[in-house]
């Protein structure tokens, strides 16, 4: 399993701590430090879509213009803005061989 997030994110820290306590192996990928490639973003957008992927509660989202928000929510146009602003991506993202899970709530924990 690969876990994508930002190390300063409280939810990502909780998720990693939980995975460690459960003895679950995972590979950590920091969206800020390690970056993100276009292929991965395309796969996520095709699988889960921008409604699930884009964090519309973030301060980054609130700082966007209306046209940038429209771009971020358009699966065909969102890749450039998501690559340059990884804080627009909801986190953590858990990518397993079978599925992609976003966030860290009871449903995600049950599926993990």
Secondary structure as GFF3:
##gff-version 3
##sequence-region A 1 112
A	DSSP	beta_strand	2	5	.	.	.	ID=ss1
A	DSSP	alpha_helix	10	22	.	.	.	ID=ss2
A	DSSP	beta_strand	27	30	.	.	.	ID=ss3
A	DSSP	alpha_helix	38	53	.	.	.	ID=ss4
A	DSSP	alpha_helix	59	62	.	.	.	ID=ss5
A	DSSP	alpha_helix	66	73	.	.	.	ID=ss6
A	DSSP	alpha_helix	79	84	.	.	.	ID=ss7
A	DSSP	three_ten_helix	86	88	.	.	.	ID=ss8
A	DSSP	beta_strand	93	95	.	.	.	ID=ss9
A	DSSP	beta_strand	100	102	.	.	.	ID=ss10
A	DSSP	alpha_helix	106	111	.	.	.	ID=ss11
###
